[in-house]
């Protein structure tokens, strides 16, 4: 399963189900990116940035959601693509 994660204005690290997502070389995935090889099931997605509270984007079913789009501007907008 491949999921494209789009997000504006911040280079946030991506956490799925409490685990920071890392590339094969150990470098953390940051937004915006495409992550391949994810299980096609429901995942809890959180974005983390320095000096900004964590952004809990919620749960996404990667069996149906191929793309996650969020805006971190003001932390008050709801994620789309569920």
C-alpha positions in Angstrom: 0.0 0.0 0.0 1.3 3.4 -0.9 0.0 6.6 0.7 0.8 10.1 -0.3 0.8 12.6 2.6 0.4 16.3 1.7 0.5 19.1 4.2 1.2 22.8 4.1 3.8 25.1 5.6 5.6 22.8 8.0 8.1 20.0 7.6 6.4 17.7 10.1 7.5 14.2 11.1 4.9 11.5 10.6 3.7 9.0 13.2 1.4 6.1 12.5 0.0 4.2 15.4 2.5 5.8 17.7 5.6 4.9 15.6 7.7 7.5 13.8 7.9 6.6 10.1 11.4 6.2 8.9 13.0 5.6 5.5 15.2 2.5 4.8 18.3 4.6 5.7 16.8 5.6 9.1 15.9 9.2 8.1 12.4 10.1 9.4 9.7 10.8 6.8 8.6 14.4 6.8 5.8 16.1 5.0 5.1 16.2 2.1 6.0 12.6 1.1 4.9 9.3 -0.2 5.3 6.2 2.0 5.2 2.8 0.4 4.6 -0.6 1.9 2.0 0.4 4.5 -0.6 -2.2 5.6 -4.0 -1.5 4.1 -5.9 -1.0 7.3 -6.9 1.8 9.7 -4.0 3.8 11.1 -3.9 6.6 13.7 -2.0 9.6 12.1 -0.1 12.2 14.1 2.1 15.0 12.8 4.9 16.5 15.0 6.9 19.7 14.5 9.4 21.5 16.7 7.9 24.3 18.9 4.3 23.4 17.8 1.9 21.1 19.7 1.4 17.7 18.1 -1.4 17.6 15.4 -3.6 14.5 15.9 -5.1 14.0 12.4 -7.1 11.1 13.5 -7.7 7.7 12.0 -7.5 6.9 8.3 -8.4 3.7 6.5 -5.5 3.2 4.1 -7.4 0.5 2.3 -9.6 3.3 0.9 -7.6 6.5 1.5 -4.7 6.8 -0.9 -3.9 10.4 0.1 -4.0 12.4 3.3 -4.3 16.2 3.1 -4.1 18.4 6.2 -3.5 22.0 6.9 -1.5 22.8 10.0 -2.2 26.5 9.8 -3.6 27.4 13.3 -4.1 23.8 14.2 -7.9 24.4 14.1 -8.7 22.9 10.7 -10.0 19.4 10.3 -8.1 16.9 8.1 -9.7 15.9 4.9 -9.5 12.6 2.9 -11.0 10.2 5.4 
